[in-house]
Amino acid sequence: MDSNLPNQLKVVAEHVNGEVRKYFSEHLRIARDIDPVFEESLANIQTFVLRGGKRARSFLTWCAYRLTATENSSIYQVCTAVELHHFYLCTIDDMADRDTVRHGGPTLQQVYRKQFAHLSQGEQEHKSRFMGEISAALIENAALELLATAGFSAEKKQESLLHLLRIMTEQTAAGCLIHHDQNEEKLAETSEERFIRGLKHVTAFYTFVGLLYIGSTLANVTPEIQKVLKEYGSVVGTAFQIYDDILGLFGDPKETGKSAANDVKEGKKTLLLQRAHRASTVEDKTFLEYASGNHDLSEDEIERVRNIVRKTGALEDVKKEAKQMVEEGKAALKQLQTSCDPEIICLLEDVADFIIDRKN
């Protein structure tokens, strides 16, 4: 039987996009009465948020809710809140990584770089970053407002807010700081264990566990069910980021919507690079050290990095590890068979499989 995942993803995405339009329609009217520059900023944010993304985080929140609860339109407002929280962190991440592309279009800072193109480079960077930071704050404000006004009890909304703050913000920040610190290390000195630790905080908890906790909290599930969701989310979320790093080096930018090889240029010590470095010749080790963190790499040099990763077996090794994690996550879900909706369990299994089959 074919998976219902694409259809259900589309349904949730349509609801979320509708909530985004509803929120910004109201707030653009308010902004219009304040000042054109405020209205323009909100319009830029709306375009940015509506431009792309599969709404996977919204979908996981919805799935966690629907495991034990019946359909409730209020859950889509919460789904939109977590999606906007994601775009808030994406905006910060884009500025930190100096990315210019997100979901096939310009990042918010890049939008303002073009607006301030007439200024000196220093002033252009300063003003565009300032506008990017203001935009990030407005996106997070929208996320918190939507969560606060959703149609659930104050107690459940407060608990969900704590998940958002403690898991999806604080722990994400911890992971980002770990990886940012590792960016400055040499490949020969970096630790795979530390990279995985940072990866779990910056992605597994943020992209899976936090969302599953929010949705299941609103459905008032038992602690036993949440424990299983954490088991699933921890390993599948880690696999998600491992595979994301693969796409970051080997994916087609037209499909991923992101700049190619940016992780290498930023000095990110991915499993691909660490394992390739360990298995390389002395000459290739030297080249990988040169390439990691080098923003001026040519396309030929990037292709040489890819070739080293392939010929050392690092690519296949890391792919195999991600697949194993996905299977562990699917196995954990079997514990829910007698207490949760089997159709939603199947959707969560399909999400896990999709992670290692996707192209973006």
C-alpha positions in Angstrom: 0.0 0.0 0.0 1.3 3.4 -0.9 2.3 5.8 1.8 -0.3 8.5 2.7 2.6 10.8 3.9 2.7 13.2 0.9 -1.0 13.8 1.1 -1.1 14.3 4.8 1.9 16.6 4.7 0.1 18.6 2.1 -3.0 18.9 4.2 -1.1 20.1 7.3 1.0 22.5 5.1 -2.2 24.1 3.7 -3.6 24.6 7.1 -0.3 26.2 8.3 0.0 28.4 5.3 -3.6 29.6 5.9 -2.7 30.4 9.5 0.4 32.3 8.4 -1.7 34.4 6.0 -4.3 35.0 8.6 -1.8 36.2 11.1 0.1 38.5 8.7 -3.1 39.9 7.2 -4.1 41.2 10.6 -0.7 42.5 11.6 0.0 44.1 8.2 -3.1 46.2 8.8 -1.7 47.3 12.1 1.7 48.0 10.6 0.1 50.1 7.8 -1.2 52.5 10.5 2.3 52.8 12.1 4.8 53.3 9.3 5.6 52.0 5.8 9.0 50.6 6.9 7.3 48.4 9.5 4.7 47.2 7.0 7.5 46.4 4.5 9.4 44.4 7.1 6.4 42.3 7.9 5.7 41.8 4.2 9.2 40.6 3.7 8.8 38.1 6.6 5.5 36.8 5.2 7.1 36.2 1.8 10.1 34.5 3.4 7.9 32.2 5.6 5.5 31.3 2.8 8.2 30.7 0.2 9.3 27.2 1.1 9.7 24.3 3.4 7.7 21.1 3.7 6.2 22.1 7.1 7.8 18.9 8.5 8.0 20.4 12.0 4.3 21.3 11.9 3.5 17.8 10.7 5.4 16.1 13.5 3.6 18.3 16.1 0.3 17.4 14.4 1.2 13.7 14.4 2.1 13.7 18.1 -1.3 15.3 18.9 -3.3 13.0 16.7 -1.7 9.8 18.1 -4.3 9.9 20.9 -6.5 12.9 20.2 -9.2 13.6 17.6 -8.9 16.4 15.1 -9.0 19.9 16.5 -8.6 23.0 14.4 -6.6 24.7 17.3 -3.7 22.3 16.8 -3.0 24.0 13.5 -2.4 27.3 15.2 0.2 25.6 17.4 1.7 23.9 14.4 2.1 27.4 12.8 3.7 28.6 16.0 6.4 25.9 15.9 7.0 26.5 12.2 7.5 30.2 12.8 9.9 29.4 15.7 11.8 27.3 13.2 12.0 30.3 10.8 13.2 32.5 13.6 16.1 30.1 14.3 16.7 29.7 10.6 17.2 33.5 10.3 19.8 33.5 13.1 21.5 30.5 11.5 21.6 32.1 8.1 23.3 35.1 9.6 25.8 33.0 11.6 26.7 30.8 8.5 26.6 33.8 6.1 24.1 31.9 3.9 22.5 33.9 1.1 19.9 31.3 0.0 17.0 29.6 2.0 14.3 27.5 0.3 15.4 28.6 -3.1 15.3 32.3 -2.5 17.2 35.0 -0.7 17.6 34.9 3.1 16.2 37.9 5.0 19.6 39.4 5.5 20.3 39.0 1.7 17.0 40.9 1.0 18.4 43.8 3.0 21.9 43.5 1.5 20.3 44.3 -1.9 18.3 47.2 -0.4 21.5 48.7 1.1 23.6 48.0 -2.0 24.3 51.7 -2.4 26.2 51.9 0.9 29.8 51.0 1.6 30.4 47.2 2.3 30.8 47.8 6.0 27.6 49.8 6.3 25.7 47.5 4.1 26.6 44.5 6.3 25.9 46.3 9.5 22.4 47.6 8.4 21.4 44.3 6.7 22.3 42.3 9.8 20.4 44.8 12.0 17.3 44.4 9.8 17.8 40.6 9.9 17.9 40.6 13.7 14.8 42.8 13.9 13.0 40.4 11.4 14.1 37.4 13.6 12.6 39.0 16.7 9.3 39.7 14.8 9.1 36.1 13.6 9.6 34.8 17.2 7.0 37.3 18.5 4.5 35.8 16.0 5.3 32.3 17.1 4.8 33.1 20.8 1.6 35.0 20.1 0.1 32.2 18.2 1.0 29.7 20.9 -0.4 31.9 23.6 -3.7 32.4 21.9 -4.3 28.8 20.7 -7.5 27.1 21.9 -6.1 24.9 24.7 -6.0 25.2 28.4 -3.6 27.7 30.0 -1.9 24.9 31.8 -1.2 22.9 28.6 0.0 26.0 26.7 2.4 26.9 29.5 3.8 23.3 29.5 4.1 23.5 25.7 5.9 26.9 26.0 8.4 25.4 28.4 9.1 22.7 25.8 9.7 25.4 23.2 12.0 27.3 25.4 13.9 24.6 27.2 14.2 22.0 24.4 13.8 23.9 21.1 15.7 27.0 22.1 18.0 26.4 25.1 19.2 23.0 24.0 19.4 24.1 20.3 21.7 27.0 21.5 23.9 24.5 23.3 24.3 22.4 20.2 25.0 25.5 18.1 27.7 26.7 20.5 29.3 23.2 20.4 29.4 23.1 16.7 30.5 26.8 16.4 33.4 26.0 18.7 34.3 22.9 16.7 34.4 25.0 13.5 37.6 26.6 14.9 39.3 23.2 15.5 41.5 21.3 13.1 40.1 18.1 11.7 42.9 16.1 13.3 42.0 17.4 16.7 38.2 17.3 16.6 36.0 14.7 18.3 33.3 12.7 16.7 31.6 12.1 20.0 31.4 15.9 20.7 30.0 16.5 17.2 27.3 13.9 17.7 26.5 15.5 21.1 26.1 18.9 19.5 24.1 17.4 16.7 21.6 15.8 19.1 21.1 19.1 20.8 20.9 21.3 17.8 18.7 18.9 15.7 17.3 15.8 17.3 15.8 17.6 20.3 14.9 20.7 18.2 13.5 19.0 15.0 11.9 16.0 16.6 11.8 15.6 20.4 10.6 19.1 21.2 7.8 19.0 18.6 6.7 15.6 19.6 6.5 16.8 23.2 4.5 19.8 22.4 1.9 17.9 20.3 1.6 15.1 22.8 1.4 17.5 25.8 -1.6 19.2 24.2 -3.2 15.7 23.7 -2.6 14.9 27.4 -0.7 11.6 26.7 0.8 9.4 29.4 4.5 9.8 30.4 5.0 6.3 28.9 4.0 7.5 25.4 6.2 10.6 25.7 9.1 8.3 26.7 8.7 6.3 23.5 8.4 9.5 21.4 11.7 10.7 22.9 13.3 7.4 21.9 12.0 7.7 18.4 12.8 11.4 18.1 16.3 11.2 19.4 17.6 8.6 16.9 15.5 9.7 13.9 16.4 13.3 14.5 20.1 12.5 14.7 19.7 10.5 11.4 17.9 13.5 9.9 20.9 15.8 10.5 23.5 13.3 9.4 21.6 13.0 6.2 21.2 16.7 6.0 25.0 17.0 6.1 25.3 14.5 3.2 22.9 16.6 1.2 24.9 19.7 2.2 27.9 18.3 0.4 26.4 16.1 -2.3 22.9 17.5 -2.9 21.7 19.5 -5.8 21.3 23.2 -4.7 18.2 23.4 -7.0 16.6 20.7 -5.0 18.0 21.4 -1.5 17.4 25.2 -1.8 20.7 25.8 -0.1 24.2 26.8 -1.1 26.4 23.8 -2.0 29.3 22.9 0.3 28.6 25.7 2.7 29.3 23.3 5.7 32.8 22.8 4.4 33.4 26.5 3.9 32.2 27.2 7.4 34.4 24.6 8.9 31.7 22.3 10.2 33.3 19.1 11.4 30.7 16.7 10.0 31.0 12.9 10.3 31.7 12.9 6.6 34.8 15.0 6.9 36.0 13.5 10.2 35.9 10.0 8.9 37.3 10.9 5.5 40.2 12.7 7.2 41.0 9.6 9.4 41.0 7.3 6.4 42.9 9.6 4.0 46.4 9.7 2.7 48.8 12.3 4.1 48.3 14.4 1.0 44.5 14.3 1.2 44.5 14.9 5.0 46.5 18.1 4.3 44.0 19.2 1.7 40.9 18.5 3.9 42.5 20.7 6.6 43.1 23.4 4.0 39.5 23.1 2.8 37.7 23.1 6.1 36.7 26.7 7.0 38.0 28.1 3.7 35.4 30.5 2.2 37.3 30.9 -1.0 37.2 27.3 -2.2 36.7 26.9 -5.9 34.3 24.4 -7.4 37.1 22.1 -8.4 38.4 22.1 -4.8 34.9 21.3 -3.5 34.7 18.5 -6.0 38.0 17.2 -4.7 36.6 17.2 -1.1 33.6 15.1 -2.4 36.0 12.7 -4.2 38.0 12.1 -1.0 34.8 11.5 1.0 33.7 9.0 -1.6 37.0 7.1 -2.0 37.6 6.7 1.7 34.3 5.0 2.1 33.1 7.8 4.5 30.0 8.5 2.5 28.7 4.9 2.5 29.7 4.5 6.1 27.7 7.5 7.3 24.7 6.6 5.1 24.7 3.2 6.7 24.8 4.7 10.2 21.8 7.0 9.4 19.8 4.0 8.1 20.5 2.0 11.3 19.3 4.9 13.4 16.1 5.1 11.4 15.4 1.4 12.0 16.0 1.9 15.7 13.4 4.7 15.7 10.8 2.7 13.9 11.4 -0.2 16.3 10.7 2.1 19.2 7.3 3.0 17.8 6.1 -0.6 18.1 5.6 0.0 21.8 2.7 2.3 20.9 0.7 -0.2 18.8 -1.9 -0.9 21.5 -2.4 2.6 22.8 -2.2 5.0 19.8 -3.8 5.5 16.4 -2.2 2.9 14.0 -2.5 5.3 11.0 -0.5 8.0 12.8 2.1 5.4 13.8 2.5 4.5 10.1 2.9 8.1 9.3 5.8 8.5 11.8 7.4 5.3 10.4 7.1 6.9 6.9 8.7 10.1 8.2 11.7 8.0 9.4 12.0 6.3 6.0 11.7 9.6 4.1 14.7 11.0 6.0 17.1 8.7 4.2 15.3 8.8 0.8 14.9 12.6 0.4 16.7 15.0 -1.9 16.1 18.1 0.0 
